[in-house]
Amino acid sequence: MNTYEYKVTNLIRNPDGIVATTQFSITASEGVDSFTHNYNFGFANKPVTPTAFNDLTEAKVIEWIKRDSGAENQHEASADAELAAWKLRKAAPVVTAGVPW
């Protein structure tokens, strides 16, 4: 079972100060390996009680993200897939990088 750490990196708001889009990352971790993926998410629903921009907290915005992501959180599912793909690439690298000097 993976664990998730959310980090809000930017809030895009309309002229009334209502947040319309958030930019954030999720780090999915399964104990040994972890992978961080960045997202942009537009809110389809306004918050039940609008909150003044200066009164927002990261926890409140993360609550909105999770609420609007649906019953099966699409962002966590995507983070799971990214972590699984990263673990495959790590186990059998298909490219290498570096310089000969």
Secondary structure as a PSIPRED ss2 file (coil, helix, strand):
# PSIPRED VFORMAT (PSIPRED V4.0)

   1 M C   1.000  0.000  0.000
   2 N C   1.000  0.000  0.000
   3 T E   0.000  0.000  1.000
   4 Y E   0.000  0.000  1.000
   5 E E   0.000  0.000  1.000
   6 Y E   0.000  0.000  1.000
   7 K E   0.000  0.000  1.000
   8 V E   0.000  0.000  1.000
   9 T E   0.000  0.000  1.000
  10 N E   0.000  0.000  1.000
  11 L E   0.000  0.000  1.000
  12 I E   0.000  0.000  1.000
  13 R E   0.000  0.000  1.000
  14 N C   1.000  0.000  0.000
  15 P C   1.000  0.000  0.000
  16 D C   1.000  0.000  0.000
  17 G C   1.000  0.000  0.000
  18 I C   1.000  0.000  0.000
  19 V E   0.000  0.000  1.000
  20 A E   0.000  0.000  1.000
  21 T E   0.000  0.000  1.000
  22 T E   0.000  0.000  1.000
  23 Q E   0.000  0.000  1.000
  24 F E   0.000  0.000  1.000
  25 S E   0.000  0.000  1.000
  26 I E   0.000  0.000  1.000
  27 T E   0.000  0.000  1.000
  28 A E   0.000  0.000  1.000
  29 S E   0.000  0.000  1.000
  30 E C   1.000  0.000  0.000
  31 G C   1.000  0.000  0.000
  32 V C   1.000  0.000  0.000
  33 D C   1.000  0.000  0.000
  34 S E   0.000  0.000  1.000
  35 F E   0.000  0.000  1.000
  36 T E   0.000  0.000  1.000
  37 H E   0.000  0.000  1.000
  38 N E   0.000  0.000  1.000
  39 Y E   0.000  0.000  1.000
  40 N E   0.000  0.000  1.000
  41 F E   0.000  0.000  1.000
  42 G E   0.000  0.000  1.000
  43 F C   1.000  0.000  0.000
  44 A C   1.000  0.000  0.000
  45 N C   1.000  0.000  0.000
  46 K C   1.000  0.000  0.000
  47 P C   1.000  0.000  0.000
  48 V C   1.000  0.000  0.000
  49 T C   1.000  0.000  0.000
  50 P C   1.000  0.000  0.000
  51 T C   1.000  0.000  0.000
  52 A C   1.000  0.000  0.000
  53 F H   0.000  1.000  0.000
  54 N H   0.000  1.000  0.000
  55 D H   0.000  1.000  0.000
  56 L C   1.000  0.000  0.000
  57 T C   1.000  0.000  0.000
  58 E H   0.000  1.000  0.000
  59 A H   0.000  1.000  0.000
  60 K H   0.000  1.000  0.000
  61 V H   0.000  1.000  0.000
  62 I H   0.000  1.000  0.000
  63 E H   0.000  1.000  0.000
  64 W H   0.000  1.000  0.000
  65 I H   0.000  1.000  0.000
  66 K H   0.000  1.000  0.000
  67 R H   0.000  1.000  0.000
  68 D H   0.000  1.000  0.000
  69 S C   1.000  0.000  0.000
  70 G C   1.000  0.000  0.000
  71 A C   1.000  0.000  0.000
  72 E C   1.000  0.000  0.000
  73 N C   1.000  0.000  0.000
  74 Q H   0.000  1.000  0.000
  75 H H   0.000  1.000  0.000
  76 E H   0.000  1.000  0.000
  77 A H   0.000  1.000  0.000
  78 S H   0.000  1.000  0.000
  79 A H   0.000  1.000  0.000
  80 D H   0.000  1.000  0.000
  81 A H   0.000  1.000  0.000
  82 E H   0.000  1.000  0.000
  83 L H   0.000  1.000  0.000
  84 A H   0.000  1.000  0.000
  85 A H   0.000  1.000  0.000
  86 W H   0.000  1.000  0.000
  87 K H   0.000  1.000  0.000
  88 L H   0.000  1.000  0.000
  89 R H   0.000  1.000  0.000
  90 K H   0.000  1.000  0.000
  91 A H   0.000  1.000  0.000
  92 A C   1.000  0.000  0.000
  93 P C   1.000  0.000  0.000
  94 V C   1.000  0.000  0.000
  95 V C   1.000  0.000  0.000
  96 T C   1.000  0.000  0.000
  97 A C   1.000  0.000  0.000
  98 G C   1.000  0.000  0.000
  99 V C   1.000  0.000  0.000
 100 P C   1.000  0.000  0.000
 101 W C   1.000  0.000  0.000
